[in-house]
Amino acid sequence: MLCPATTFWLIDDQVVRWNLFSGDGQALEPDHTEDPSAVKLCAEAFRSVWGLATLHTDYRI
């Protein structure tokens, strides 16, 4: 199973879709799962960092 450190989309707390890249940065075919343990892991990872996010209106390059 991929770890939450990988870029992912969490869809309706039911599906995780990972964006995958090769070692040289090339995009690979995305992967997805409906495995409840993977969904839970990613949902918890997302919630744990949400409060640390910068609001879009406050973001500066």
C-alpha positions in Angstrom: 0.0 0.0 0.0 1.2 3.5 -0.7 1.7 5.9 2.2 -0.1 9.2 2.6 3.1 11.1 1.9 2.2 10.4 -1.8 0.0 13.0 -3.4 -3.5 11.7 -3.2 -7.2 12.7 -3.8 -9.7 11.6 -1.2 -13.1 11.2 -2.8 -16.2 11.2 -0.5 -14.2 9.4 2.2 -14.6 6.3 0.1 -11.9 6.3 -2.6 -8.2 7.2 -2.6 -6.6 8.1 -5.9 -2.8 8.4 -5.9 -0.8 10.5 -8.3 2.3 8.5 -9.1 5.6 9.6 -10.6 8.8 7.8 -11.7 12.1 8.6 -10.2 12.8 11.1 -12.9 9.6 12.9 -12.5 7.5 11.4 -15.3 3.8 10.9 -14.5 2.7 7.3 -14.3 -0.7 5.8 -14.5 -2.6 6.8 -11.3 -3.7 4.1 -8.9 -6.8 4.0 -6.7 -8.3 2.0 -4.0 -11.6 1.6 -2.0 -9.8 -0.4 0.7 -11.3 1.0 4.0 -7.9 0.9 5.8 -6.2 2.9 3.1 -9.1 5.4 3.0 -8.9 5.8 6.8 -5.2 6.3 6.7 -5.4 9.0 4.1 -8.4 10.7 5.7 -6.5 10.8 9.0 -3.4 12.2 7.4 -5.4 14.9 5.6 -7.2 15.9 8.8 -4.0 16.0 10.8 -2.5 18.7 8.6 -5.6 20.7 7.6 -5.2 23.1 10.5 -1.6 23.9 9.4 -2.7 24.9 5.9 -2.4 28.5 4.6 -5.7 30.0 3.5 -5.8 30.6 -0.2 -6.4 34.4 0.4 -3.2 34.5 2.6 -1.0 32.6 0.3 2.0 34.5 -1.2 4.6 33.3 -3.6 
